Amino acid sequence: MEKNPFKELETQEEAPKEIKEKLMKDVEELKLLMDMGSLFSFNYASVIENFLKTKKKK
């Protein structure tokens, strides 16, 4: 039977504050990049489509 790696993690001490802060900063930066990517790539077609629809109505 294989060992459960999560049980081994429970016995480890808490990470230092500096590492936690750096990790949270990195996560925030990645989230910002993902949001920007979503704004400019995934939703780009729908934004243009909606813009053209409103222009046709006027």
Backbone as XML, in Angstrom:
<?xml version="1.0"?>
<chain id="A" units="angstrom">
  <residue number="1" name="MET">
    <atom name="N" x="0.845" y="-1.174" z="0.000"/>
    <atom name="CA" x="0.000" y="0.000" z="0.000"/>
    <atom name="C" x="0.901" y="1.252" z="0.000"/>
  </residue>
  <residue number="2" name="GLU">
    <atom name="N" x="0.510" y="2.282" z="-0.809"/>
    <atom name="CA" x="1.310" y="3.501" z="-0.921"/>
    <atom name="C" x="1.069" y="4.437" z="0.257"/>
  </residue>
  <residue number="3" name="LYS">
    <atom name="N" x="2.082" y="5.235" z="0.550"/>
    <atom name="CA" x="1.958" y="6.230" z="1.619"/>
    <atom name="C" x="1.095" y="7.395" z="1.140"/>
  </residue>
  <residue number="4" name="ASN">
    <atom name="N" x="0.371" y="7.981" z="2.048"/>
    <atom name="CA" x="-0.423" y="9.163" z="1.750"/>
    <atom name="C" x="0.458" y="10.397" z="1.985"/>
  </residue>
  <residue number="5" name="PRO">
    <atom name="N" x="0.828" y="11.125" z="0.921"/>
    <atom name="CA" x="1.730" y="12.284" z="1.092"/>
    <atom name="C" x="1.114" y="13.402" z="1.927"/>
  </residue>
  <residue number="6" name="PHE">
    <atom name="N" x="-0.207" y="13.493" z="1.978"/>
    <atom name="CA" x="-0.841" y="14.556" z="2.745"/>
    <atom name="C" x="-0.684" y="14.335" z="4.247"/>
  </residue>
  <residue number="7" name="LYS">
    <atom name="N" x="-0.627" y="13.101" z="4.669"/>
    <atom name="CA" x="-0.412" y="12.820" z="6.094"/>
    <atom name="C" x="0.989" y="13.252" z="6.512"/>
  </residue>
  <residue number="8" name="GLU">
    <atom name="N" x="1.959" y="13.147" z="5.600"/>
    <atom name="CA" x="3.320" y="13.595" z="5.912"/>
    <atom name="C" x="3.376" y="15.112" z="6.044"/>
  </residue>
  <residue number="9" name="LEU">
    <atom name="N" x="2.577" y="15.821" z="5.286"/>
    <atom name="CA" x="2.554" y="17.284" z="5.349"/>
    <atom name="C" x="2.008" y="17.785" z="6.682"/>
  </residue>
  <residue number="10" name="GLU">
    <atom name="N" x="1.106" y="17.058" z="7.265"/>
    <atom name="CA" x="0.503" y="17.487" z="8.530"/>
    <atom name="C" x="1.532" y="17.620" z="9.645"/>
  </residue>
  <residue number="11" name="THR">
    <atom name="N" x="2.592" y="16.837" z="9.599"/>
    <atom name="CA" x="3.574" y="16.864" z="10.674"/>
    <atom name="C" x="4.609" y="17.969" z="10.497"/>
  </residue>
  <residue number="12" name="GLN">
    <atom name="N" x="4.645" y="18.596" z="9.324"/>
    <atom name="CA" x="5.636" y="19.639" z="9.090"/>
    <atom name="C" x="5.228" y="20.935" z="9.778"/>
  </residue>
  <residue number="13" name="GLU">
    <atom name="N" x="6.233" y="21.749" z="10.072"/>
    <atom name="CA" x="5.979" y="23.039" z="10.711"/>
    <atom name="C" x="5.445" y="24.034" z="9.695"/>
  </residue>
  <residue number="14" name="GLU">
    <atom name="N" x="4.916" y="25.134" z="10.210"/>
    <atom name="CA" x="4.366" y="26.186" z="9.367"/>
    <atom name="C" x="5.490" y="26.875" z="8.594"/>
  </residue>
  <residue number="15" name="ALA">
    <atom name="N" x="5.175" y="27.309" z="7.373"/>
    <atom name="CA" x="6.161" y="27.979" z="6.524"/>
    <atom name="C" x="6.492" y="29.357" z="7.101"/>
  </residue>
  <residue number="16" name="PRO">
    <atom name="N" x="7.712" y="29.822" z="6.869"/>
    <atom name="CA" x="8.094" y="31.162" z="7.345"/>
    <atom name="C" x="7.227" y="32.254" z="6.710"/>
  </residue>
  <residue number="17" name="LYS">
    <atom name="N" x="7.070" y="33.358" z="7.421"/>
    <atom name="CA" x="6.229" y="34.466" z="6.979"/>
    <atom name="C" x="6.693" y="35.028" z="5.632"/>
  </residue>
  <residue number="18" name="GLU">
    <atom name="N" x="8.009" y="35.112" z="5.406"/>
    <atom name="CA" x="8.537" y="35.665" z="4.159"/>
    <atom name="C" x="8.124" y="34.813" z="2.964"/>
  </residue>
  <residue number="19" name="ILE">
    <atom name="N" x="8.137" y="33.503" z="3.137"/>
    <atom name="CA" x="7.756" y="32.608" z="2.043"/>
    <atom name="C" x="6.263" y="32.741" z="1.755"/>
  </residue>
  <residue number="20" name="LYS">
    <atom name="N" x="5.459" y="32.845" z="2.802"/>
    <atom name="CA" x="4.017" y="33.016" z="2.614"/>
    <atom name="C" x="3.722" y="34.311" z="1.864"/>
  </residue>
  <residue number="21" name="GLU">
    <atom name="N" x="4.400" y="35.397" z="2.250"/>
    <atom name="CA" x="4.173" y="36.691" z="1.603"/>
    <atom name="C" x="4.568" y="36.640" z="0.132"/>
  </residue>
  <residue number="22" name="LYS">
    <atom name="N" x="5.705" y="36.001" z="-0.171"/>
    <atom name="CA" x="6.145" y="35.896" z="-1.562"/>
    <atom name="C" x="5.164" y="35.052" z="-2.363"/>
  </residue>
  <residue number="23" name="LEU">
    <atom name="N" x="4.697" y="33.974" z="-1.799"/>
    <atom name="CA" x="3.743" y="33.115" z="-2.485"/>
    <atom name="C" x="2.447" y="33.864" z="-2.775"/>
  </residue>
  <residue number="24" name="MET">
    <atom name="N" x="1.944" y="34.595" z="-1.795"/>
    <atom name="CA" x="0.710" y="35.340" z="-2.002"/>
    <atom name="C" x="0.892" y="36.429" z="-3.061"/>
  </residue>
  <residue number="25" name="LYS">
    <atom name="N" x="2.046" y="37.072" z="-3.077"/>
    <atom name="CA" x="2.331" y="38.086" z="-4.093"/>
    <atom name="C" x="2.355" y="37.442" z="-5.478"/>
  </residue>
  <residue number="26" name="ASP">
    <atom name="N" x="2.995" y="36.287" z="-5.596"/>
    <atom name="CA" x="3.058" y="35.580" z="-6.877"/>
    <atom name="C" x="1.664" y="35.154" z="-7.336"/>
  </residue>
  <residue number="27" name="VAL">
    <atom name="N" x="0.846" y="34.691" z="-6.410"/>
    <atom name="CA" x="-0.525" y="34.284" z="-6.752"/>
    <atom name="C" x="-1.325" y="35.486" z="-7.233"/>
  </residue>
  <residue number="28" name="GLU">
    <atom name="N" x="-1.176" y="36.620" z="-6.572"/>
    <atom name="CA" x="-1.879" y="37.832" z="-6.984"/>
    <atom name="C" x="-1.455" y="38.266" z="-8.377"/>
  </residue>
  <residue number="29" name="GLU">
    <atom name="N" x="-0.156" y="38.194" z="-8.678"/>
    <atom name="CA" x="0.335" y="38.562" z="-10.002"/>
    <atom name="C" x="-0.204" y="37.622" z="-11.074"/>
  </residue>
  <residue number="30" name="LEU">
    <atom name="N" x="-0.219" y="36.341" z="-10.778"/>
    <atom name="CA" x="-0.755" y="35.379" z="-11.739"/>
    <atom name="C" x="-2.248" y="35.595" z="-11.973"/>
  </residue>
  <residue number="31" name="LYS">
    <atom name="N" x="-2.975" y="35.900" z="-10.914"/>
    <atom name="CA" x="-4.406" y="36.161" z="-11.061"/>
    <atom name="C" x="-4.634" y="37.395" z="-11.921"/>
  </residue>
  <residue number="32" name="LEU">
    <atom name="N" x="-3.841" y="38.431" z="-11.735"/>
    <atom name="CA" x="-3.953" y="39.631" z="-12.548"/>
    <atom name="C" x="-3.686" y="39.308" z="-14.013"/>
  </residue>
  <residue number="33" name="LEU">
    <atom name="N" x="-2.640" y="38.534" z="-14.284"/>
    <atom name="CA" x="-2.335" y="38.158" z="-15.660"/>
    <atom name="C" x="-3.458" y="37.329" z="-16.276"/>
  </residue>
  <residue number="34" name="MET">
    <atom name="N" x="-4.033" y="36.435" z="-15.502"/>
    <atom name="CA" x="-5.142" y="35.624" z="-16.012"/>
    <atom name="C" x="-6.360" y="36.498" z="-16.315"/>
  </residue>
  <residue number="35" name="ASP">
    <atom name="N" x="-6.646" y="37.449" z="-15.440"/>
    <atom name="CA" x="-7.778" y="38.345" z="-15.663"/>
    <atom name="C" x="-7.554" y="39.208" z="-16.901"/>
  </residue>
  <residue number="36" name="MET">
    <atom name="N" x="-6.337" y="39.702" z="-17.063"/>
    <atom name="CA" x="-6.030" y="40.512" z="-18.245"/>
    <atom name="C" x="-6.119" y="39.667" z="-19.513"/>
  </residue>
  <residue number="37" name="GLY">
    <atom name="N" x="-5.624" y="38.450" z="-19.447"/>
    <atom name="CA" x="-5.715" y="37.556" z="-20.601"/>
    <atom name="C" x="-7.154" y="37.262" z="-20.957"/>
  </residue>
  <residue number="38" name="SER">
    <atom name="N" x="-7.963" y="37.065" z="-19.953"/>
    <atom name="CA" x="-9.382" y="36.811" z="-20.188"/>
    <atom name="C" x="-10.042" y="38.036" z="-20.819"/>
  </residue>
  <residue number="39" name="LEU">
    <atom name="N" x="-9.697" y="39.190" z="-20.350"/>
    <atom name="CA" x="-10.278" y="40.423" z="-20.861"/>
    <atom name="C" x="-9.934" y="40.641" z="-22.327"/>
  </residue>
  <residue number="40" name="PHE">
    <atom name="N" x="-8.682" y="40.402" z="-22.697"/>
    <atom name="CA" x="-8.238" y="40.722" z="-24.046"/>
    <atom name="C" x="-8.315" y="39.571" z="-25.034"/>
  </residue>
  <residue number="41" name="SER">
    <atom name="N" x="-8.485" y="38.349" z="-24.589"/>
    <atom name="CA" x="-8.521" y="37.261" z="-25.558"/>
    <atom name="C" x="-9.849" y="36.521" z="-25.569"/>
  </residue>
  <residue number="42" name="PHE">
    <atom name="N" x="-10.262" y="35.974" z="-24.455"/>
    <atom name="CA" x="-11.472" y="35.160" z="-24.429"/>
    <atom name="C" x="-12.717" y="35.992" z="-24.710"/>
  </residue>
  <residue number="43" name="ASN">
    <atom name="N" x="-12.790" y="37.176" z="-24.158"/>
    <atom name="CA" x="-13.992" y="37.995" z="-24.292"/>
    <atom name="C" x="-13.905" y="38.986" z="-25.450"/>
  </residue>
  <residue number="44" name="TYR">
    <atom name="N" x="-12.824" y="38.983" z="-26.163"/>
    <atom name="CA" x="-12.602" y="39.959" z="-27.226"/>
    <atom name="C" x="-13.677" y="39.856" z="-28.302"/>
  </residue>
  <residue number="45" name="ALA">
    <atom name="N" x="-13.995" y="38.644" z="-28.734"/>
    <atom name="CA" x="-14.991" y="38.458" z="-29.789"/>
    <atom name="C" x="-16.364" y="38.939" z="-29.343"/>
  </residue>
  <residue number="46" name="SER">
    <atom name="N" x="-16.756" y="38.629" z="-28.116"/>
    <atom name="CA" x="-18.078" y="39.058" z="-27.648"/>
    <atom name="C" x="-18.144" y="40.574" z="-27.476"/>
  </residue>
  <residue number="47" name="VAL">
    <atom name="N" x="-17.045" y="41.202" z="-27.101"/>
    <atom name="CA" x="-17.026" y="42.660" z="-26.966"/>
    <atom name="C" x="-17.235" y="43.307" z="-28.325"/>
  </residue>
  <residue number="48" name="ILE">
    <atom name="N" x="-16.544" y="42.818" z="-29.332"/>
    <atom name="CA" x="-16.699" y="43.371" z="-30.693"/>
    <atom name="C" x="-18.118" y="43.131" z="-31.196"/>
  </residue>
  <residue number="49" name="GLU">
    <atom name="N" x="-18.623" y="41.930" z="-30.965"/>
    <atom name="CA" x="-19.976" y="41.604" z="-31.408"/>
    <atom name="C" x="-20.999" y="42.527" z="-30.757"/>
  </residue>
  <residue number="50" name="ASN">
    <atom name="N" x="-20.900" y="42.731" z="-29.468"/>
    <atom name="CA" x="-21.834" y="43.619" z="-28.767"/>
    <atom name="C" x="-21.677" y="45.065" z="-29.222"/>
  </residue>
  <residue number="51" name="PHE">
    <atom name="N" x="-20.462" y="45.484" z="-29.485"/>
    <atom name="CA" x="-20.218" y="46.846" z="-29.960"/>
    <atom name="C" x="-20.871" y="47.054" z="-31.312"/>
  </residue>
  <residue number="52" name="LEU">
    <atom name="N" x="-20.718" y="46.082" z="-32.218"/>
    <atom name="CA" x="-21.316" y="46.210" z="-33.545"/>
    <atom name="C" x="-22.846" y="46.177" z="-33.478"/>
  </residue>
  <residue number="53" name="LYS">
    <atom name="N" x="-23.396" y="45.394" z="-32.585"/>
    <atom name="CA" x="-24.852" y="45.333" z="-32.437"/>
    <atom name="C" x="-25.395" y="46.669" z="-31.965"/>
  </residue>
  <residue number="54" name="THR">
    <atom name="N" x="-24.702" y="47.334" z="-31.040"/>
    <atom name="CA" x="-25.204" y="48.621" z="-30.549"/>
    <atom name="C" x="-25.053" y="49.685" z="-31.612"/>
  </residue>
  <residue number="55" name="LYS">
    <atom name="N" x="-24.035" y="49.606" z="-32.439"/>
    <atom name="CA" x="-23.862" y="50.583" z="-33.506"/>
    <atom name="C" x="-24.961" y="50.431" z="-34.560"/>
  </residue>
  <residue number="56" name="LYS">
    <atom name="N" x="-25.382" y="49.206" z="-34.859"/>
    <atom name="CA" x="-26.418" y="48.969" z="-35.856"/>
    <atom name="C" x="-27.773" y="49.489" z="-35.385"/>
  </residue>
  <residue number="57" name="LYS">
    <atom name="N" x="-28.027" y="49.434" z="-34.071"/>
    <atom name="CA" x="-29.315" y="49.860" z="-33.540"/>
    <atom name="C" x="-29.504" y="51.378" z="-33.653"/>
  </residue>
  <residue number="58" name="LYS">
    <atom name="N" x="-28.416" y="52.134" z="-33.627"/>
    <atom name="CA" x="-28.527" y="53.606" z="-33.633"/>
    <atom name="C" x="-28.782" y="54.151" z="-34.995"/>
  </residue>
</chain>
